[in-house]
Amino acid sequence: MNINAKDLLRLFMLSLACYREARGEPQRGKRLVAQVIENRVTDPRWPETYVGVITQPWQFSAFNRNDPNALTFPAEDDPAWASCVAAAQDVLSAIEPFTEANHYVVDALRPRPEWFQEEKVVAREGAHVFLRL
């Protein structure tokens, strides 16, 4: 396999974010989470790197210091890890985005965040609601 360090870091960070945020979701849900990150990377409102987007404070809860998932790493034989890597690869190699969403929230979360607008919902999958804001 011939992969450069930048591409390897993109794949790892996108896979890790997917694992921490959506490892229990269906494959489509994992791809949607990964696509939200990809959409932010290409949007000038957010940092222009995967590391910058994923680790931006208070954006992805699994990367906040006080979150129990912040120190969660997969075992190399964890099937959820393999499916998260596959979801990240799907998003990174896609010609067209899987969604236009740039936000998501756990559907059961109440009260909803201030930024939540029902009319901006573009997808629902598993435990998540995806929005284009």
ABEGO torsion letter per residue (X at the ends): XBBBAAAAAAAAAAAAAAAAAAAABBAAAAAAAAAAAAAAAABAABBABAAAAAABBGABAAABAABAAAABBBBAABAAAAAAAAAAAAAAABABBABABABBBBAABOBBBAABBAAABABBBEABBBBBX
